[in-house]
């Protein structure tokens, strides 16, 4: 949770600097804009932080919740399933674009979940296979969503691919088959 607090503070400071950087606004307008920005960010963090119960379950259960929230373009529900820092930047257009790109033909079921270690962070990620890729060049490719294990027992966060906001990937079947079938023991 300490890491999330640091991310939140960095986002607040960045937002304040951006919102106060305009020379066309008066000091009062700058202060009002900064205050509104902090309130908006705080609300998004509270929404996400309150989602601990929503994020508790197996990787399959949480993956299904995330995918249904994206498919139904339920931004508020989705914010409870992701890291607070991501909830701050998530909006309707972002979710709509993901739904159109990855979930337009999704049948609502999870096909399989496997596990891998992120090479950069060493964190174990759940790779949720939910549909086959379609279109040209999609032979032998599948769509997956990445979850990352939370610090509390039994919690998972959606959009768990570090450095990439979407958390969705299109990968080869062989790559997926090479991932671990069971969550590795600590």
Secondary structure, DSSP 8 states (H G I E B T S, - for coil): -HHHHHHHHHHHHHHHHHHH--TTS-HHHHHHHHHHHHHHHHHHHHHHHTTTTTTBS-HHHHHHHHHHHHHTT-HHHHHTTB-HHHHHH--HHHHHHHHHHHSTT--S---EEEEEE-TTT--EEEEEEEEE--STT-TTEEEEEEEEE-SSTTBEEBS--TT-SS-EEEEEHHHHHTSBSS----
